[in-house]
């Protein structure tokens, strides 16, 4: 194998592929990225039996072939190279990399020991790449991080005709995003639970490419199935989580509310960040709404306290409610709007945060539910 490639294209391809590699692989070869040159195209691949990533880069190929090298090491090296063409050649049990006056020799691993990447499932439809990336970012923040509850670490994708919905919850908050997409079958009806981290990383990488992202789902679309995403020259596959017993979380959204507030998003985020500086890890921030506006306050150890007033439009009886400050900031920061609408039943029921348009009315499509923290005052 011998080829020449542009430094930026190589660094970007290797970095994206290496990002999904396991930190502690079950076998050494899974820590590697596969470089395979065929007919002037370089395929950079990674696979850990759960997630596969592959990107194709045009190169000046002098000799076809394949080599398997440490993914993270190659990513660090290519990122640090000067902005010049890179010459790469497999020589015996090593990979030689030359860029300008910089030269690296890396040990290779047996190509024959590397598992074959899974085939992409059958296409289910397409969606605008930027819309897909924005929607995933809004929902993935609410997914759980506790690996002992794998179901909570996923994003549930619901495909029903031309409607695509994504839901995620860690039991303390719930995010729901509904968008339109282009199904291959107008009668499609599939639910799938995708690992949130894989979905987020994939959408973040495919969004800037533009164009459309192809969603591919294996038959059944649930349990131990597989999902695939393809955009531009990149493709990713992932095993699905078992979502057969996913709870009916949509029922958590209140059917009505007794109070409602409209607040500027950026201002509230800044105020919550400042006030939360005195809060301990498990201490909530308190939001007190009235006709006069909003007061945000928090207390910490050794009598440390903070409060700040800000403008807000509020309708309903005066209300004081406590939230985890980071969960509140996460929901506000991903609204994609300058004004947030906060809807309340009472101080002990979940609150719902929605984006507002220029006319102040709620923009349908995204809702972020957050559980209150009971406080004694």
Phi and psi in degrees as a GROMACS rama.xvg file:
@    title "Ramachandran Plot"
@    xaxis  label "Phi"
@    yaxis  label "Psi"
@TYPE xy
-155.125  130.959  UNK-2
-160.34  164.703  UNK-3
-120.413  138.286  UNK-4
-143.95  152.853  UNK-5
-69.009  138.227  UNK-6
-58.1865  -46.5992  UNK-7
-64.0364  -42.0198  UNK-8
-63.7195  -41.1773  UNK-9
-66.9886  -46.6164  UNK-10
-61.71  -41.8857  UNK-11
-66.2569  -42.46  UNK-12
-65.5513  -45.2252  UNK-13
-68.3301  -40.9369  UNK-14
-62.2552  -43.8195  UNK-15
-65.421  -41.7763  UNK-16
-70.1846  -43.0517  UNK-17
-68.7019  -23.1443  UNK-18
-61.5579  -30.7154  UNK-19
-92.2912  1.33662  UNK-20
-72.9913  146.015  UNK-21
-70.3328  146.121  UNK-22
-72.9541  -35.1454  UNK-23
-125.783  80.6935  UNK-24
-65.7146  146.009  UNK-25
-67.9552  -29.2014  UNK-26
-135.363  146.486  UNK-27
-54.912  -35.8416  UNK-28
-64.961  -21.7972  UNK-29
-72.9624  -9.41878  UNK-30
-86.7236  0.0641116  UNK-31
-99.8766  161.658  UNK-32
-111.739  139.794  UNK-33
-92.1957  125.124  UNK-34
-106.634  117.874  UNK-35
-131.663  122.157  UNK-36
-106.623  127.742  UNK-37
-145.584  121.778  UNK-38
51.3061  47.5068  UNK-39
77.2979  11.2906  UNK-40
-122.937  135.142  UNK-41
-104.491  124.798  UNK-42
-103.634  122.897  UNK-43
-107.311  119.241  UNK-44
-129.049  150.762  UNK-45
-143.086  147.62  UNK-46
-158.657  134.945  UNK-47
-127.997  24.9352  UNK-48
74.9796  -10.1287  UNK-49
-111.709  -48.9682  UNK-50
-125.215  134.972  UNK-51
-120.218  144.489  UNK-52
-133.381  140.52  UNK-53
-150.264  134.496  UNK-54
-134.838  143.474  UNK-55
-109.449  132.969  UNK-56
-128.279  135.892  UNK-57
-74.4669  134.676  UNK-58
-137.825  168.593  UNK-59
-95.0971  96.8632  UNK-60
-89.0495  125.439  UNK-61
-96.3094  -28.5302  UNK-62
-154.548  127.672  UNK-63
-71.2751  160.772  UNK-64
156.956  -173.55  UNK-65
-144.818  151.753  UNK-66
-148.81  145.681  UNK-67
-119.106  118.974  UNK-68
-133.234  164.028  UNK-69
-56.015  121.297  UNK-70
-67.0061  -47.2156  UNK-71
-67.857  -38.0275  UNK-72
-65.9962  -44.373  UNK-73
-63.8644  -36.0692  UNK-74
-64.4229  -42.5489  UNK-75
-65.163  -40.3484  UNK-76
-67.3788  -49.6764  UNK-77
-64.3465  -32.4669  UNK-78
-66.855  -31.3029  UNK-79
-91.4101  -4.37881  UNK-80
-69.3914  152.784  UNK-81
-68.7955  162.174  UNK-82
-77.5758  69.8439  UNK-83
-140.215  161.125  UNK-84
-57.9635  148.153  UNK-85
-113.435  128.771  UNK-86
-103.645  126.008  UNK-87
-126.85  136.287  UNK-88
-146.313  140.241  UNK-89
-90.2016  120.865  UNK-90
-125.953  104.572  UNK-91
62.4996  -126.448  UNK-92
-96.2681  22.9072  UNK-93
-134.581  160.94  UNK-94
-116.274  122.817  UNK-95
-101.163  130.849  UNK-96
-126.717  122.95  UNK-97
-126.205  128.652  UNK-98
-141.404  107.659  UNK-99
63.3376  -127.264  UNK-100
-92.9624  0.356909  UNK-101
-86.7446  133.775  UNK-102
-134.662  132.879  UNK-103
-129.613  143.168  UNK-104
-123.186  118.015  UNK-105
-115.802  139.443  UNK-106
-70.565  145.904  UNK-107
-106.903  161.811  UNK-108
-109.984  160.181  UNK-109
-62.874  119.521  UNK-110
-62.2377  -36.1109  UNK-111
-67.9831  -16.8266  UNK-112
-86.7132  -7.82624  UNK-113
-82.5462  133.924  UNK-114
-69.8258  151.573  UNK-115
-73.1451  138.387  UNK-116
-69.1636  144.562  UNK-117
-69.2192  151.896  UNK-118
-74.0364  150.819  UNK-119
-65.6593  136.448  UNK-120
-63.6744  175.338  UNK-121
-68.6296  139.241  UNK-122
-62.279  137.408  UNK-123
-105.382  -22.1373  UNK-124
158.836  -173.675  UNK-125
-131.521  160.216  UNK-126
-147.781  148.763  UNK-127
-57.6855  131.907  UNK-128
-61.9003  -44.7246  UNK-129
-66.8325  -40.108  UNK-130
-63.4737  -42.6282  UNK-131
-61.1866  -47.3286  UNK-132
-63.1057  -42.6199  UNK-133
-65.0936  -41.171  UNK-134
-65.7089  -43.4938  UNK-135
-62.5153  -42.1552  UNK-136
-60.5701  -37.0964  UNK-137
-68.8639  -31.2516  UNK-138
-95.6465  -40.324  UNK-139
-61.0576  -24.8379  UNK-140
-62.4043  -24.534  UNK-141
-90.4033  -3.27321  UNK-142
-73.1974  149.738  UNK-143
-74.7722  160.4  UNK-144
-110.352  -6.01417  UNK-145
-80.5829  108.22  UNK-146
-69.3105  -13.116  UNK-147
-76.2298  -11.8803  UNK-148
-122.136  71.1824  UNK-149
-56.7939  -33.148  UNK-150
-60.583  -33.6033  UNK-151
-78.5797  -11.3901  UNK-152
-89.6555  5.09602  UNK-153
-109.091  166.41  UNK-154
-110.214  124.375  UNK-155
-85.145  121.555  UNK-156
-104.063  124.435  UNK-157
-115.656  115.802  UNK-158
-104.861  121.75  UNK-159
-142.749  100.085  UNK-160
61.6661  -130.108  UNK-161
-89.2997  6.5588  UNK-162
-101.564  133.841  UNK-163
-124.53  123.5  UNK-164
-119.202  143.16  UNK-165
-124.749  135.383  UNK-166
-133.637  146.661  UNK-167
-152.368  145.012  UNK-168
-151.69  146.536  UNK-169
-113.619  17.5208  UNK-170
82.778  -12.6397  UNK-171
-109.667  -13.9043  UNK-172
-155.589  161.952  UNK-173
-147.147  129.07  UNK-174
-117.045  137.899  UNK-175
-134.083  127.493  UNK-176
-129.936  128.623  UNK-177
-119.63  128.116  UNK-178
-139.987  169.751  UNK-179
-97.6436  146.816  UNK-180
-143.125  -179.123  UNK-181
-114.81  90.7868  UNK-182
-74.2396  148.568  UNK-183
-71.3448  -30.1482  UNK-184
-120.553  115.738  UNK-185
-63.8698  -16.2147  UNK-186
-100.467  15.9376  UNK-187
-61.0262  141.288  UNK-188
-148.879  95.7666  UNK-189
-136.681  138.846  UNK-190
-118.581  137.927  UNK-191
-144.809  142.239  UNK-192
-109.294  109.988  UNK-193
-105.18  135.354  UNK-194
-52.3394  126.072  UNK-195
-62.1112  -41.2856  UNK-196
-63.999  -43.6652  UNK-197
-63.9554  -44.0146  UNK-198
-62.882  -43.4001  UNK-199
-63.7824  -47.5843  UNK-200
-62.7436  -39.1969  UNK-201
-66.8538  -47.5455  UNK-202
-64.1545  -38.444  UNK-203
-64.0139  -33.9766  UNK-204
-79.1561  -36.0899  UNK-205
-84.0849  -25.6931  UNK-206
-56.9502  -51.2597  UNK-207
-65.6475  -18.3106  UNK-208
-66.3625  -31.2023  UNK-209
82.7654  -175.069  UNK-210
74.1692  -143.994  UNK-211
-122.136  152.335  UNK-212
-106.98  131.75  UNK-213
-91.2538  127.979  UNK-214
-98.9913  127.558  UNK-215
-124.256  129.132  UNK-216
-128.831  136.97  UNK-217
-71.503  161.964  UNK-218
-56.0412  133.294  UNK-219
96.5582  -44.6336  UNK-220
63.6788  20.571  UNK-221
-147.962  -179.508  UNK-222
59.5195  -126.759  UNK-223
-90.2521  28.0882  UNK-224
-76.1334  -164.706  UNK-225
-141.683  148.354  UNK-226
-126.062  148.578  UNK-227
-132.053  151.09  UNK-228
-132.806  134.128  UNK-229
-138.514  134.553  UNK-230
-155.291  131.164  UNK-231
61.661  -126.775  UNK-232
-101.695  14.0715  UNK-233
-113.738  147.836  UNK-234
-146.648  145.893  UNK-235
-137.626  140.054  UNK-236
-123.201  152.436  UNK-237
-146.987  142.371  UNK-238
-69.1404  143.881  UNK-239
-87.2182  151.639  UNK-240
-80.7683  158.572  UNK-241
-77.4413  105.988  UNK-242
-109.321  20.5024  UNK-243
-59.8045  -32.7124  UNK-244
-110.686  28.3  UNK-245
-61.7508  131.194  UNK-246
-66.7151  153.532  UNK-247
-76.5159  71.8864  UNK-248
-69.7258  -21.0756  UNK-249
-58.7426  -28.6372  UNK-250
-68.5308  -11.9461  UNK-251
-72.978  -23.4761  UNK-252
-70.0389  123.975  UNK-253
-61.7761  144.927  UNK-254
-80.3226  -16.7565  UNK-255
-152.944  169.786  UNK-256
-140.004  157.82  UNK-257
-106.815  -13.7582  UNK-258
-149.303  153.895  UNK-259
-149.878  139.045  UNK-260
-128.384  145.498  UNK-261
-119.721  122.007  UNK-262
-134.19  148.255  UNK-263
-70.683  126.74  UNK-264
-61.2418  -53.2956  UNK-265
-61.6287  -38.7998  UNK-266
-66.0413  -45.491  UNK-267
-63.9322  -39.4102  UNK-268
-60.4513  -46.8694  UNK-269
-61.9542  -42.9386  UNK-270
-64.6912  -45.3177  UNK-271
-62.2203  -41.5728  UNK-272
-61.4968  -41.8599  UNK-273
-67.5892  -48.9067  UNK-274
-65.6023  -35.4268  UNK-275
-70.0668  -8.74519  UNK-276
-60.3055  -28.8554  UNK-277
-92.7772  -6.70436  UNK-278
-80.3283  142.643  UNK-279
-81.3512  175.234  UNK-280
-56.6962  -40.5982  UNK-281
-100.876  8.84701  UNK-282
-88.4134  129.309  UNK-283
-81.3173  164.813  UNK-284
-96.9034  143.215  UNK-285
-102.725  131.526  UNK-286
-112.339  116.756  UNK-287
-108.795  113.053  UNK-288
-103.173  141.126  UNK-289
-156.421  -179.389  UNK-290
-63.6954  -20.6106  UNK-291
-82.6695  -11.8821  UNK-292
129.456  -144.938  UNK-293
-129.216  136.669  UNK-294
-119.945  124.954  UNK-295
-106.939  130.145  UNK-296
-145.372  159.605  UNK-297
-155.833  155.122  UNK-298
-130.868  149.415  UNK-299
-129.871  -154.809  UNK-300
-78.1544  160.822  UNK-301
53.2834  41.3308  UNK-302
65.4615  13.3545  UNK-303
-70.8951  128.112  UNK-304
-139.832  157.708  UNK-305
-149.915  147.479  UNK-306
-152.206  151.497  UNK-307
-153.498  135.677  UNK-308
-98.2163  149.855  UNK-309
-150.66  164.52  UNK-310
-75.221  142.37  UNK-311
-160.642  146.117  UNK-312
-99.5127  119.686  UNK-313
-128.993  135.851  UNK-314
-124.875  134.309  UNK-315
123.97  178.969  UNK-316
-72.3703  146.979  UNK-317
-49.5286  141.963  UNK-318
-143.564  135.943  UNK-319
-122.228  125.016  UNK-320
-139.316  144.015  UNK-321
-108.654  139.478  UNK-322
-134.074  153.635  UNK-323
-63.2454  121.692  UNK-324
-60.8836  -38.6479  UNK-325
-69.8539  -38.5783  UNK-326
-63.4066  -38.9694  UNK-327
-65.434  -44.5904  UNK-328
-63.7664  -41.0859  UNK-329
-57.8136  -45.5749  UNK-330
-65.6711  -42.4342  UNK-331
-67.6204  -42.7382  UNK-332
-66.238  -21.1791  UNK-333
-107.553  13.7732  UNK-334
-67.6909  -35.7404  UNK-335
73.8387  28.6607  UNK-336
-146.142  157.849  UNK-337
-82.0995  -23.0146  UNK-338
-123.948  137.241  UNK-339
-109.735  142.271  UNK-340
-108.313  119.052  UNK-341
-105.609  121.999  UNK-342
-111.225  134.996  UNK-343
-128.638  143.887  UNK-344
-91.1355  -54.6339  UNK-345
-160.936  -174.271  UNK-346
-72.1868  -8.38854  UNK-347
-114.995  0.896668  UNK-348
-109.39  157.392  UNK-349
-57.5323  143.095  UNK-350
-101.982  152.932  UNK-351
-120.126  128.936  UNK-352
-107.111  128.189  UNK-353
-131.959  152.789  UNK-354
-77.1198  148.722  UNK-355
-116.455  145.966  UNK-356
-83.7074  -175.203  UNK-357
-62.3239  -25.2884  UNK-358
-85.5807  1.06527  UNK-359
86.4379  -7.23988  UNK-360
-83.9272  152.746  UNK-361
-63.8575  132.344  UNK-362
-90.1705  118.088  UNK-363
-67.9593  157.011  UNK-364
121.115  -32.0939  UNK-365
-134.094  131.227  UNK-366
-138.332  139.423  UNK-367
-126.224  110.62  UNK-368
-96.4993  135.66  UNK-369
-132.671  131.514  UNK-370
-77.9777  138.634  UNK-371
-79.5543  158.792  UNK-372
-107.407  122.154  UNK-373
-69.1219  135.478  UNK-374
-132.353  150.504  UNK-375
-106.125  132.984  UNK-376
